[in-house]
Each structure stands twice: as C-alpha cells, then as structure tokens.
Amino acid sequence: MAVILTLVRKDIANFRRNRAAVVVTFLVPIVLIYIFGWVFGLNQKDNGPTGIRLAVVNASPNPGAQKLVDALKADPAFRVVTTFVNPDQTTRPLTEEDLRPMIREGDFRFAVVIPADVVRTDRIGLHLKILSDPRNEIEAQTVNGLLQRTLFSNVPELLGQSLQARAKEFLGDSRFRQFNRGLADTVASAFGGDPAKIQRQIESGDFGLSRISHPASPADPSLRRIDNAAPAPAAAPAPGAPAAKPAPSSAQDFFSRLIKIDQEQVVGKDVKSPAATRLVGGWAIMFLLFAVSNGAAAFFDEANTGVFQRILSAPVTRAQLLWSRFLYGVWLGLIQLLIMFLAGHLMYGIDVFGHLGNLLAVSVAAAAACSSFGMLIAALAPNAAAASGLSTLLVMVMSATGGAWFPMSFMPEFMQRIGKFTLVYWSMEGFLQVLWAGRTFVELLPILGILAGITLVVMTVAIWRLNKKAIFA
C-alpha cells in the first residue's frame, strides 16, 4: 500500500508541475461556466436576449400607437432605433423607405412598422408590419416571440378603437352614442362604478382587454370581475416557423384573427438551405481553430527532435521559420474550409458554387487569421502541453463569445462588445455575408480588411515574442 501511495504522490506532483493540465482541468470549465451563466441569465433578473437593435417606424397619429412604441422601448431585450442620422449628423424620424437598405447594410436585423392604417377601417382589426434579416434562426424566432408578446399585450386599446369606429359607421352617430351609454349603464348596474367614467373608457376603446393581456388587478373595480375571468392571450406563431402541435387557445385565435401582421424577410429569402447556411460558418471556423492549435503543438515536436537546430544553423531567421509555419497553416486551413463547405453543399444543399470566388476570398482571410492565432500560441507557450491547454481555453472562449455556439444577443451587451474583437465573429460575419446575404467583393472589403488586420497584428506579436523566447531548453 505504501508503494501505491508513493506513486499517487508522484502523479500529483507531476500534475501540479504541468500548468497546462491544471488550466485545462480547472480554469477552462470555470470560464465556460461563467460565460454560460451570462448567456442563460443565471445572475440576471431578466433572462433572455438584451440590446437587440430594433427599428420602429410609427406612421400613425393614434396615441395608442405611441404607447406601443413606448412598450417596445421599455423592453430590455430591445434597443429601439427611431431616428435616421443624415450625413451632416442631423437626425430625422425613420421612415419605412429607410428600413430595407439599412437592414441590408447590417445596421439592424429587425424592424416594426406601425402604418397609418394601424386601426383598420375596412373591418375590425389592426395592421402591423415586421421586417427582418433572420440570419440566426434561434435569435429570429426569439425576437418574433418577444415582438408578438409585446404587440398582443399592448394593442387591446387599438382593437377597441377599431371596434368603436366600425360600430359608429354601422349605427350612425346618435345611435352609436346611445349604444355606448346603454352599455355603460348596464356594466355599472351589474358590477358597480361610475357610468359616465365607464362610457368614456368604452369610447376611448378600453373594453377591459388591456387588463386581460395584463392579468394584474385593474385599477377600476367596475371591470375587475370581468378581467379576472378572462385568460391572457398567447402570441401567434411567426409565419414560416414550425407549427406548434397543441391546438391554439380561443384567446390566441381571437387575437390572431384581429391583428394582421405582414412579415417580410429582407435578406436571405432566396437562400436554398437557410438552416445549414446559417450554421456551417461557425462550425467550420471552430474546427479550423482546433486544427491550427494542434499545428502549434507540432512546433514543439520539431524543436524537441532537433529539427529547428539544424534549420536555424542555416541562414534562416526565427521570423522566417514562423512565417513558413504560418503559410503552411493558411494552406491547411483553406483546404479544410473548402472541404467543409463542399460537404455542406453535398449533404445540405448549401449554394457554394454560386458564391465560390467571394467564399474563397473570405476563406483565405479566415484561414490566415486562424493560422496567426496558432503561431501566437506557439510563441507564448513554453511547451506542447501548455500550448494545448492555452489554445483549448482561447478557442472555446472565442467560439462562445463570437457567436459560433449561440446568438450573441443572448449575452449581456458588454460580452457582445468583447465578442466583436474575436476572429470567430469576423470570420462568421464574412461567411454569412457571402452565403446568406450574397454580398459583392467590394462590399466584403471591410470584413476582409479587419481579418487581415487581425492577422498582421497577431503575427507581429508572435514574431516579437518568438525572438525573445528560448526555444531550445
């Protein structure tokens, strides 16, 4: 037994000396648990996405429409945009004509239009529009649910106004007022309350539906019994989303028939395989990062076997050695990306060949950025084990915060800003701009420039660090 315990102490001592093993065993899980905690709102009062840019155009003079805008502004999931910034930095209210070009340019991905005819005059009901660029399916379905929840929770007053307008047109002015007065007297006699106040509520469109949508105790006791007896309406499913199996409730069916929501997909509506096109870029860049990280570990194998000594004894500098490994990584990464996209084309029908030239340009830039990341790991880490642990930590953190695993909008805004500094985010953005949005090469230049800048900065740091490092122990 004493021999066994001695050997156990030996293993513990070796583990403590191996900092990479300690990092992978303890630090990586803690960091990922921290990130997942923010994503799923474990330390937040309100779960769900935050700070999603939502454009809102209110073309209706109806006060109820402004209440709807205020409700969207109050929702922490959205950062509502209602103004357009001119080239001279002056601002003006957004119009519906502004929305489609701005969505295509990526200023925001979702917009709500409250048209002038929000209160229907041809029949009882409301008319609204939702424009979108659903490049991330989870985010798009979540936003649709949040929007429809807010809409259904705040439109009862507008529905009441629509009902009043149709009743007035049908009955005539005098009979209409007489009807409202009789209805108010009936409600007051049955439930109590001031008939004049109830009549004013009815004429403003308030039939108590707003308190049906918000089942809290109503301020007016005359309608409390009615409100408490009615269920809250459920949001109608978004067009194009998978149909829910349970049968819709009567309240849901009632509101979905009265509220007409025009949904328009501005970008990506002609994509052949939407789900696969959205996902393949994130998967490809994550696997590529792991591949180049393994290449960084191979750097130490050559150092340990004496290959580097023989190479550096010739007229070869350390910088040239690193650049050669970098170019090899770009070649390997490009081949891997193209094979993955080809597999996506064969298995899921992704339109690769229709965008082959631009996809090749983004793939080269992404492969270069990933290869430079591998060279930085090789220059920073003291040995192969440390390189493996450090690369695992950084790849998983960049994949999580850069949007490869789940929508960035599910994270707090400060983590969304951090994610935009990762090469995962910009590589995925490049792939989506090509395969989803169908951008031209000129339109891709900003993203290609950012990836090239990341490559240059990271390689500069890697060469500087390698020149200072003792690579032969």
Secondary structure as UniProt FT lines:
FT   HELIX           2..17
FT   HELIX           19..22
FT   HELIX           23..27
FT   HELIX           28..39
FT   TURN            40..43
FT   STRAND          52..58
FT   HELIX           63..74
FT   TURN            76..77
FT   STRAND          78..81
FT   STRAND          83..85
FT   TURN            87..88
FT   STRAND          91..93
FT   HELIX           96..104
FT   TURN            105..106
FT   STRAND          110..114
FT   TURN            116..117
FT   STRAND          126..132
FT   HELIX           137..154
FT   HELIX           156..171
FT   HELIX           173..191
FT   HELIX           195..203
FT   TURN            204..205
FT   HELIX           209..213
FT   HELIX           221..223
FT   HELIX           224..229
FT   TURN            239..240
FT   HELIX           250..258
FT   STRAND          259..265
FT   TURN            269..270
FT   HELIX           274..304
FT   TURN            305..306
FT   HELIX           307..312
FT   HELIX           318..348
FT   HELIX           353..355
FT   HELIX           356..380
FT   HELIX           384..401
FT   TURN            402..403
FT   HELIX           408..410
FT   HELIX           413..419
FT   TURN            420..421
FT   HELIX           423..435
FT   TURN            436..437
FT   HELIX           441..468
//
